[in-house]
């Protein structure tokens, strides 16, 4: 049986990728401006300050860069505090893992100040021993450091520890570092075929976990 589980948040524990996919449009709409099509694709490679300056030059937003960023952060914060929902079936998975003695932690690229209130509100914060963010460890998920820190917290080793991720690049990092790679389906990950091919196991829905429990029982150290 696996001994540890490390969970991503957005698109894995929470059905929250929608905010990152739509925040560019939401901000403009909050100002009464109509966004052009495919604004998200335009912003994909931009930093937030670059996006703010784009609002100024392309949409005539007269607010300062700092004011624009504050407005964006306010929308995102409200979403996590009030609207983000746990993915259906996640509570049963977490309870099943805990009942089997599996220790759990979180590894996310999103700031703790956003995700922790959402996990508390959704009633699942108690399952995790700690929350690690890319900001807190100083490295992105292009590197395995965040997974190693999350693993040290639960006192396991990579070959006994499953990493649950919906994003291809992040799961590739975890698998390359020796972790058990569990792919989680989320509609916003466009490279589903590659994600499935990479994974040791793929979860299409948390409502049907029989195959996962069989897989988990056969991986990692002996109980």
N, C-alpha and C positions, 0 to 999 in steps of 0.2 A: 504494500500500500504506500502511496506517496505520503511523505511526512510533512511537507509544507506547500503552501499555495500563495503566490504573489499575484495580485490583481491590478490591472490597469483600471481606470475609472471611466473616462469618456468612451462610450461605445461598447464597454465591457460590463461594468457594474451598473452604470447609469445610461439611460437612453438620452444622452445629452450632446451628442455630436451636432445636433441641429443648431445649437446656438452658435457654434464656430462656423458652420456652413452658411448661416444667414445673418450674422452680426453686421456685416457691411451694409446689407439692405435695411436691416432693422434700425440702424443708427440714422440713416438718411430719412427713413420714413418718420422717425421721431422728430425730425426737424421740418417735416412737411414737404420734403423733397422726394421726387420719384426716381428711384435708382434705374440705371440702364441694365439691360440684360447681361448676364454673365459677369457681374461685378466681382463675385467671389473669385473667379478665375483671374481677373485683373489683379486682385490683392494677394493672390496665393504666394508670390515670392517677395512681397513687401514686408518690411518691418512695420510696427504700429505707427511710429512717427512718419514714415514714408506714406502710409495710408492716410494719415491725418492731413499731410500736405496735399495729397491727391484730392481729398475732399475740398480743400481750399481752392485749388487751381481748376479742377474740372467741374465742381458743383457750386462754386461760389459761396462756400461756407466761410463766414467772416469770423468765426471763433478762432482763438489761438490753438496751436497744436496741443498745448496742455489741457485746454478746455475740451477739445475734441476727445482726447484720450480719457479724460474724466467722465465724459458722457458715455463713451463706449464701455468703460469699466462699470458704470452704474447699471447699464442694461444687463451685462453679463452677471454681475453680482446678484441682481434681483432674480435672474433666471435660476441660479443655483440655490438661492435661499428659499424661493417660493415655488418654482415650476418643475425643476428637473426631477424625473421619476426613475426609480430603480427599474431595471429590466425585468420583465415578467419571468418568474421562476428563480430569480437570484436568491431570495430568502431561503427557499428550500435547499438550494445548492449549498449555501453557507452553513445552514443548520446541519446538513448531512456531513459536510466536511468536519465541522466541530465535533459532531457525535462520533466520528471515526478518529478523533485525536489529531487531526491535521491543524497545524498552526498557520495563521494567515497574516499577511501584511499587504500594504498598498504601495504601488509604484506608479506615479502619474506625472505627466508633463504640466498639469494644471496646478495653480497655486493652492496650497493647503487652505488658505482663507476662503477659497471658493468651494472646494470639494468637501471639506469636513462638515460644514453646516448642512450640506445636502445629504451626506451619509447619515448624519444624526437624525435629520428630519424623516428620512426614509426608514429609519429603524435598523440600520445595518452597521453602524460605526462600531458597535460592541464586539463584532467578530474579528476585528483587526488589531493586532498588537501595536502597530504604529503606521504612520503615513509618511512616505518618502516622496519628495518631489524633485524634479530636475533642478529647480532653483536651490533647494536645500542641499543637494549633493554637489551642485556645481557642474553637472554634466548632462547632456541630452541623452535620449534613448538610442542615439547612434553608438553609444558606448555602454558596456554592461555594468558600469559602476553602480547605478541605481538599483539594479536587481541584486547585486552582491550585498549592498547595504541592507536591502529589505530582507535578504536571506539571513544575514548575520543576526538580525533582530529576532528571527524565529528559530535560530539555532539549528539550521538544516544544512545540507550540502546540495549542489546543483542537481545531481542525478536523482535526488529524492524530492525535488521541488518543482512543481508545475507553475509555469508563468502563463497567465490568461491574458491574451491581447487580441484586439480587433485589427490592429494596424500591421501591415506586412513588414515595414522597416523595423518596428520595435520587436516583433516576434523573431525576426531574423537575428537581431542582436542577442536576444535571450538564448536562442537555440545554439548560436555560435559559441556562447559561453558555457554550454553544457547543461542547460536547464531543459526540463521537459516542456515542449512547446505546445500549448493548447490554443488553437485559433478559435475566436469567437466571431460569429457572423454579425456584421453591422452593415446596414445598407449604404453607409457613406464610404466604406472602403471599396475602391473601384477594382482592386486587383485580387478578386476572390479566388480565381484559379491558382494564382501563384501562392496565395496564403494557404490554401488547402494542401497544395503540393509540399509546402515547407513544413507544415504542422505534424506533430506526432499524433495529435487528435484534433478533430474539428467539432465544435458545438454549433449546430445550426439554430437550436432553440433550447433555452434552459427549462422548457416544459417537458422535455423528453430526455432524461438523464440516465436511463438504464445502461446504455452502451458506455457512457462515461464512467459510471461506477465500476463496470467490469474492467475497463481500461485502467482506471486508477488503482484497482486492487492488484493489478499485475505489474505495476511500475514501482520503482523506488525500493527501499529496503523492506525487509520482512517485518510484519507486525509482531 
